[in-house]
Amino acid sequence: MLKRIATAVVLIPIVLAVILRAPVWVLAIVAGIVALLTIHEFLKLTELYGVRPMGWPTHLFTGIFFFILAISGGGETPLLSTGKFLIVMAFAAAIVPFLFLTRAMRNEDLSSAYPAAAASAFAFTYIALPMGMLVQLRQQWAGAFYLLYLLLVVWAGDIFAYFVGRSIGRHLMSPRISPKKTWEGAIASILASVGVGWLLFHYSLPLSSALLRWGLIQRRDGLFGLEQPEMGPIILLTIALNVAAQFGDLVESLIKRGAGVKDSGAILPGHGGMLDRIDALLLAGPVLWFYAAWHVMQ
């Protein structure tokens, strides 16, 4: 527990500084590094299923993807609009299976070609694309505020699910996949997320003004009075994000359970691997990106 708390105390300020203050190209580099580390862990997990994934081609393609995001977000005005990002993302998702299958033609054992290519293609779409969506979300209007909202909602839900489930949880949610998750914890998680989300948007003007005054954001990155959305849709969005986060966590638990391991890695003391830390964001992030992108493109 002490290692878990110490790691969180060190990492949380760094993460918040990056999403609020860092230029978009720096965020893209950081997100790319996280994606590469996470993909490395995921490919190691697939080996426990008897699959031999393609290591360096997967990392290379992921690196190119985030390099494009970094150079596109390097100017004052982000070059990679939501529309352009959709094109890049759709093209990358469409060609990645063919690229890896083409590379698999060199395998001596052709029966291993498809499983290897499928594992690598899934690693890219499961991890790299959602992380890329978070980078592009930061480029949108009020992007820093929405990323802050996403992280705090997910963190609050995770914390309350853990402590409430541990103290009063009695009804197991999915004992075969995640034996410690309970319905009591899941409900507490939703309530905590809704509370945090409501507070953030209810006080969005003073919060954004404070962050602007402290030099942590630029004006386009905050949510000010005239831009504040109605609270009803925000509450529904927060519930959707929490449910997505919980499903993201369960999906990763399924992968680990099938591989017969407790953690995806050991890079973060007390927390396990990188995939263990971002699993909830891999589904919640795209949900929030879709919400923001839909409003941008209306």
C-alpha positions as CSV (number, residue, x, y, z in Angstrom):
1,M,0.0,0.0,0.0
2,L,2.8,2.4,0.9
3,K,4.5,1.8,-2.5
4,R,1.2,2.4,-4.2
5,I,0.6,5.7,-2.5
6,A,4.2,6.9,-3.0
7,T,4.1,6.1,-6.7
8,A,0.8,8.0,-7.0
9,V,2.2,11.0,-5.1
10,V,5.1,11.2,-7.5
11,L,3.3,10.5,-10.8
12,I,0.0,12.5,-10.4
13,P,1.7,16.0,-10.3
14,I,3.8,15.0,-13.3
15,V,0.8,13.7,-15.3
16,L,-1.3,16.8,-14.5
17,A,1.6,19.1,-15.5
18,V,1.9,17.4,-18.8
19,I,-1.7,17.5,-19.7
20,L,-2.2,21.1,-18.6
21,R,1.0,22.9,-19.3
22,A,3.0,21.0,-21.8
23,P,2.8,21.8,-25.5
24,V,0.8,19.3,-27.6
25,W,3.9,17.9,-29.3
26,V,5.4,17.1,-25.8
27,L,2.1,15.4,-24.8
28,A,2.3,13.4,-28.0
29,I,5.8,12.2,-27.2
30,V,4.9,11.3,-23.7
31,A,1.7,9.5,-24.9
32,G,3.8,7.7,-27.5
33,I,6.3,6.5,-24.8
34,V,3.5,5.3,-22.6
35,A,1.9,3.5,-25.6
36,L,5.2,1.8,-26.5
37,L,5.8,0.6,-22.9
38,T,2.2,-0.6,-22.7
39,I,2.3,-2.4,-26.0
40,H,5.6,-4.1,-24.9
41,E,3.7,-5.4,-21.8
42,F,0.8,-6.5,-23.9
43,L,2.9,-8.4,-26.4
44,K,4.6,-10.2,-23.5
45,L,1.1,-11.2,-22.3
46,T,0.2,-12.6,-25.7
47,E,3.3,-14.8,-25.6
48,L,1.7,-16.6,-22.6
49,Y,-1.2,-17.5,-25.0
50,G,1.4,-19.3,-27.2
51,V,1.5,-16.5,-29.8
52,R,4.8,-15.0,-31.1
53,P,3.8,-11.4,-31.9
54,M,5.9,-9.1,-34.0
55,G,7.8,-6.9,-31.6
56,W,9.8,-4.3,-33.5
57,P,7.3,-3.8,-36.4
58,T,4.6,-3.1,-33.9
59,H,6.8,-0.6,-32.0
60,L,8.0,1.0,-35.2
61,F,4.4,1.5,-36.6
62,T,3.3,2.9,-33.2
63,G,6.3,5.2,-33.1
64,I,5.5,6.6,-36.6
65,F,1.9,7.2,-35.6
66,F,2.9,9.3,-32.6
67,F,5.6,11.1,-34.5
68,I,3.0,12.3,-36.9
69,L,0.9,13.5,-34.0
70,A,3.9,15.3,-32.5
71,I,4.9,17.2,-35.6
72,S,1.3,18.0,-36.4
73,G,0.8,19.6,-33.0
74,G,4.0,21.5,-32.9
75,G,2.8,24.9,-33.9
76,E,0.8,27.7,-32.2
77,T,-2.4,26.5,-34.0
78,P,-2.6,22.7,-34.0
79,L,-2.3,21.4,-37.6
80,L,-4.1,18.2,-36.9
81,S,-7.7,19.1,-36.8
82,T,-10.4,16.6,-35.7
83,G,-11.2,15.9,-39.4
84,K,-7.6,15.3,-40.3
85,F,-7.1,13.1,-37.3
86,L,-10.1,11.0,-38.3
87,I,-8.5,10.4,-41.7
88,V,-5.1,9.5,-40.2
89,M,-6.7,7.2,-37.6
90,A,-9.0,5.5,-40.1
91,F,-6.1,5.0,-42.5
92,A,-3.8,3.6,-39.8
93,A,-6.5,1.2,-38.5
94,A,-7.2,0.0,-42.1
95,I,-3.7,-0.7,-43.2
96,V,-2.2,-2.1,-40.0
97,P,-3.6,-5.7,-40.4
98,F,-2.2,-5.8,-44.0
99,L,1.2,-4.5,-42.9
100,F,1.6,-7.1,-40.2
101,L,0.3,-9.9,-42.4
102,T,2.7,-8.9,-45.1
103,R,5.5,-9.0,-42.6
104,A,4.3,-12.4,-41.4
105,M,4.9,-13.8,-44.9
106,R,8.5,-14.2,-43.8
107,N,7.7,-16.5,-40.9
108,E,9.1,-20.0,-41.4
109,D,6.0,-21.5,-39.7
110,L,3.1,-20.1,-41.7
111,S,0.6,-21.3,-39.1
112,S,2.0,-18.7,-36.8
113,A,1.6,-15.8,-39.3
114,Y,-2.0,-14.9,-38.7
115,P,-1.9,-15.1,-34.8
116,A,1.3,-13.0,-34.8
117,A,-0.2,-10.4,-37.1
118,A,-3.5,-10.4,-35.3
119,A,-1.8,-9.8,-31.9
120,S,0.2,-6.9,-33.2
121,A,-2.7,-5.3,-35.0
122,F,-4.9,-5.6,-31.9
123,A,-2.1,-4.1,-29.8
124,F,-2.1,-1.0,-32.0
125,T,-5.9,-0.5,-32.1
126,Y,-6.3,-1.4,-28.4
127,I,-3.6,0.8,-27.1
128,A,-2.0,3.2,-29.6
129,L,-5.3,4.6,-31.1
130,P,-6.9,5.4,-27.8
131,M,-3.7,7.2,-26.6
132,G,-3.7,9.1,-29.9
133,M,-7.3,10.2,-29.2
134,L,-6.2,11.7,-25.9
135,V,-3.5,13.7,-27.7
136,Q,-6.0,15.0,-30.3
137,L,-8.5,15.8,-27.5
138,R,-5.9,18.1,-26.0
139,Q,-5.8,19.9,-29.3
140,Q,-9.5,20.7,-29.2
141,W,-11.0,23.7,-27.6
142,A,-10.9,23.4,-23.8
143,G,-8.9,20.2,-24.3
144,A,-6.8,20.5,-21.2
145,F,-10.0,21.0,-19.1
146,Y,-11.6,17.9,-20.6
147,L,-8.5,15.8,-20.0
148,L,-8.4,16.9,-16.4
149,Y,-12.0,16.0,-16.1
150,L,-11.4,12.6,-17.6
151,L,-8.5,11.8,-15.3
152,L,-10.2,13.0,-12.1
153,V,-13.4,11.1,-12.9
154,V,-11.6,7.9,-13.6
155,W,-9.3,8.2,-10.6
156,A,-12.2,9.0,-8.3
157,G,-14.2,6.1,-9.5
158,D,-11.3,3.7,-9.2
159,I,-10.5,4.9,-5.6
160,F,-14.1,4.6,-4.4
161,A,-14.6,1.2,-6.1
162,Y,-11.5,-0.1,-4.3
163,F,-12.3,1.1,-0.8
164,V,-16.0,0.6,-0.8
165,G,-15.8,-2.8,-2.4
166,R,-13.1,-3.8,0.1
167,S,-15.1,-2.6,3.1
168,I,-18.8,-3.4,2.3
169,G,-18.7,-5.3,-1.0
170,R,-20.6,-8.5,-0.9
171,H,-22.0,-9.2,-4.3
172,L,-19.3,-10.1,-6.8
173,M,-19.6,-8.5,-10.3
174,S,-17.5,-11.0,-12.3
175,P,-15.8,-13.6,-10.1
176,R,-14.3,-15.5,-13.0
177,I,-12.5,-12.5,-14.4
178,S,-12.0,-10.2,-11.5
179,P,-12.8,-11.9,-8.1
180,K,-12.4,-8.7,-6.0
181,K,-14.8,-6.5,-8.0
182,T,-18.2,-6.0,-6.4
183,W,-21.5,-4.4,-7.4
184,E,-21.3,-2.2,-4.3
185,G,-17.9,-0.9,-5.4
186,A,-19.2,-0.3,-9.0
187,I,-22.1,1.7,-7.7
188,A,-19.8,3.7,-5.4
189,S,-17.5,4.3,-8.3
190,I,-20.3,5.8,-10.4
191,L,-21.5,8.0,-7.6
192,A,-18.0,9.3,-6.9
193,S,-17.4,10.0,-10.6
194,V,-20.7,11.9,-11.0
195,G,-19.8,13.9,-7.9
196,V,-16.4,14.9,-9.2
197,G,-17.7,15.6,-12.7
198,W,-20.5,17.8,-11.4
199,L,-18.1,19.8,-9.2
200,L,-15.6,20.3,-12.0
201,F,-18.2,21.6,-14.4
202,H,-20.2,23.6,-11.8
203,Y,-17.0,25.4,-10.9
204,S,-15.4,25.3,-14.3
205,L,-15.2,29.1,-14.6
206,P,-13.3,29.7,-11.3
207,L,-11.2,26.6,-11.8
208,S,-10.3,27.6,-15.4
209,S,-9.6,31.1,-14.3
210,A,-7.3,29.9,-11.5
211,L,-5.4,27.6,-13.9
212,L,-5.0,30.4,-16.4
213,R,-3.8,32.8,-13.6
214,W,-1.2,30.3,-12.4
215,G,0.1,29.9,-15.9
216,L,-0.9,26.2,-16.1
217,I,-3.2,26.6,-19.2
218,Q,-3.8,29.0,-22.0
219,R,-7.2,30.5,-22.5
220,R,-8.2,28.1,-25.3
221,D,-7.5,25.2,-22.9
222,G,-10.0,26.2,-20.2
223,L,-13.8,26.2,-19.9
224,F,-15.1,29.6,-19.3
225,G,-18.6,31.0,-18.7
226,L,-20.1,31.2,-22.2
227,E,-18.8,27.7,-23.1
228,Q,-20.2,25.8,-20.1
229,P,-22.5,23.0,-21.2
230,E,-25.7,22.0,-19.5
231,M,-25.3,19.8,-16.4
232,G,-27.8,17.1,-17.5
233,P,-25.7,15.9,-20.5
234,I,-22.5,16.2,-18.4
235,I,-23.9,13.9,-15.7
236,L,-24.9,11.3,-18.4
237,L,-21.5,11.7,-20.0
238,T,-19.8,11.1,-16.7
239,I,-21.8,8.0,-16.1
240,A,-20.9,6.7,-19.5
241,L,-17.2,7.5,-18.8
242,N,-17.3,5.6,-15.5
243,V,-19.0,2.6,-17.1
244,A,-16.5,2.6,-19.9
245,A,-13.6,2.9,-17.4
246,Q,-14.9,-0.1,-15.5
247,F,-15.3,-2.2,-18.6
248,G,-11.8,-1.2,-19.7
249,D,-10.5,-2.5,-16.4
250,L,-12.5,-5.7,-16.8
251,V,-11.2,-6.3,-20.3
252,E,-7.6,-6.0,-19.1
253,S,-8.4,-8.4,-16.2
254,L,-9.7,-10.9,-18.8
255,I,-6.5,-10.7,-20.8
256,K,-4.4,-11.2,-17.6
257,R,-6.6,-14.0,-16.3
258,G,-6.3,-15.9,-19.5
259,A,-2.5,-15.4,-19.4
260,G,-2.4,-16.6,-15.8
261,V,-0.7,-13.4,-14.4
262,K,-1.7,-10.9,-11.7
263,D,-0.1,-7.8,-13.2
264,S,0.8,-6.8,-16.8
265,G,4.3,-5.8,-15.6
266,A,6.3,-4.3,-12.7
267,I,7.3,-0.9,-14.0
268,L,5.3,1.0,-11.4
269,P,6.0,0.0,-7.8
270,G,2.7,-0.9,-6.1
271,H,0.7,-0.5,-9.2
272,G,2.0,-3.3,-11.5
273,G,2.5,-2.5,-15.2
274,M,1.7,0.4,-17.4
275,L,-1.3,-1.4,-18.8
276,D,-2.6,-1.9,-15.3
277,R,-2.6,1.9,-14.9
278,I,-4.1,3.0,-18.2
279,D,-6.6,0.2,-18.9
280,A,-9.6,2.3,-17.9
281,L,-8.5,5.2,-20.1
282,L,-8.3,2.9,-23.1
283,L,-12.1,2.8,-23.4
284,A,-13.1,5.9,-21.4
285,G,-10.7,8.1,-23.5
286,P,-12.3,7.3,-26.8
287,V,-15.8,7.9,-25.3
288,L,-14.8,11.4,-24.2
289,W,-13.0,12.0,-27.5
290,F,-16.2,11.1,-29.4
291,Y,-18.3,13.5,-27.3
292,A,-15.9,16.4,-27.9
293,A,-15.3,15.6,-31.5
294,W,-19.0,15.4,-32.2
295,H,-19.5,18.9,-30.8
296,V,-16.5,20.2,-32.8
297,M,-17.8,18.8,-36.1
298,Q,-21.4,19.9,-35.6
